[in-house]
Amino acid sequence: MNINPKWGDWAKRPPVISPESCSQIYETDVLVIGAGISGLCCALSAAQGGTKVTCLEKFGKYTARGFNIGVANSSYMKERGFENDTDAVAREWIKRCANRCDESIVRLFLNKSGEAMDWLIELLTRPEYGVRPELQGCLYKGETYYEIMGSHLFYDGPISRQGKFGGLNDVLECVYREAVKEGVRFIFNSPMEQLIEEDGRITGAIARQKSGELIAVKARRGVVLATGGIGGNEDMCDDLCPLANKVAAKVCGPKGSDDGDGHRAALWVGAAFEDDAFPTILHPQAYRHANFCFLFVKPDGKRFMNEDNYLQARSLGVIKAGLKYAWAIMDSRWREKVPETLKYGGGIYWGHDFPLGRRPEFQLEHEEERMEWGMKIGCTVMADTPEELAEKMGVDVEGFVNTLNEYNRMCAEGKDTLFGKRPELLIPLDEPPYIARKYGTALLSVVGGVKVDTQMRVLNGEREPIEGLYAIGNTAGGRYGIDYPMIIPGNSHGSALTFGYLLGRQLSGK
């Protein structure tokens, strides 16, 4: 096995459980472990090909997080005048990953993601589901880093029509219902304990039900690990992704998710991990969401980064400064100033992710509500003078006043001599009252995993496939290598959709 002796107890293989010791043994063609976006799409895709599919899930229902799914192209995009050059996107993607991603896997995603999105939208827009797709209209428009069209949003589905949180909940509710129609057997509240290995082949998995009884599921064609990432497992993160434990908050999903179940199970049967440290998806959304682009300061009142950047970089900037939180500063004219900045920047938490052409990129009413809520909970403060604002923030008063004065001087001169912010975004903050928003980095997911090939077969240390075992979603590696490239927002969900769809067809013989 490829277990590093420096790793903690999480890597130790437990005693092997015999299927014959289980209270019940199920038989299936394909076993999918995990009912998130990748697992559900794989299960439905395989079932549509006439394959008998069983899906094991540790929670009481499928798990859905977020709003968007990012792909390189789709028919929906083309109808609205957008078509990306996948070769150009691949070059930029690989560059942002410092050439440590698997180029074949990246290109497969970019070239096939449109087909997968078309498959999904055809399902979602059926009359019985009625989901309305949109394109995300607010993208970061930087010179060095930028985002391109490809992020799909979803509205008015079966969940949001009930007045509840929609987004991917709407998407996966439809996929789940369709999978049930196609005969997929779901076994909920049954976390996987380990894989079944027989004669060098993975033939199933052992799971523990809510009652405590063990069950076995035997799969004739293959076992698919779709168990998410490792972000919820601090010990695994210490060894494989230390950055993930430096954030202010983890929003990995319900408690107990993203704890590396699939990673460990694969490791125990000989799988190899991609090189550490694993990459992360980070958003600057801890404490308060929108940070915009004006002036960011540390608790000592000093500036520490170029505020003109996309959300992953803004998040990393806080961590690199050794901080759990920072303060985003604005003045009384923020309502007028933010929309002007969207010509040059924008994106999530700087204009947010509203639908293209349906609503303005900057929704004043939405941000006013957030501002009011932030003041109620103490994460947003307002004052008539810089000195008073510093006191309310709890930062060094002299340091902050000097920083603000220096920043306004550079804005007047049109040149950022500290961090090189573009002149167009050097906007003075000199009209009281002054406002500060506390924000920190949140971990959405660790997106590194086991080594796979372009058929999603799990590989051992010699890069040979482990017969019968596959991995998709955040359990699989290869997509990023070192960092999460925000060239297409939501591309982690997009790759989960794409490889789930492709693997399902593959396992069904389509």
CORCORVEN-V963746 format. One line per field, one symbol per residue. ss: DSSP state (~ for helix, > for strand, _ for the rest). burial: 1 if it has 9 or more other ideal C-beta (glycine too) atoms within 8 Angstrom, else 0. Layout:
ss: ???
burial: ???
This chain:
ss: ________~~~_______~~~__>>>>>>>>>>___~~~~~~~~~~~~____>>>>____________>>____~~~~~______~~~~~~~~~~~______~~~~~~~~~~~~~~~~~~~~~~_______>>>>>______________>>>>>____~~~_____~~~~~~~~~~~~~~___>>>___>>>>>>>>__>>>>>>>>_____>>>>>>>>>>>>________~~~~~~~_~~~~~__>>__________~~~~~~~~__>_>______>>>>>>>>_______>>>_____>_______~~~~~~~~~~_____>>>>>___~~~~~~~~_____________>________~~~~~~~~~~~~~~__>>>>__~~~~~~~~___~~~~~~~~~~~~~~~~~_________~~~________>>>>>>>>>>>>>___>_>____>>>>____>>>>>>>_~~~>______________~~~~~~~~~~~~~~~~~~__
burial: 011000000110000010100100110111111111111111111111101011111110011101111111111111000101010011011101100011001111110111011111101110001111111111111100111111111111111100000111111111111111010111110101111100000111111110001111111001111111111110111111101110111111100011111111111111111101111111111111011111111110111111111111111111101010111111100100111011011111111111110000111000100110011000111110010111111011101111110011011000010000110011101000011111111111111111111011111100001101111111111111111111111111111111111111111100
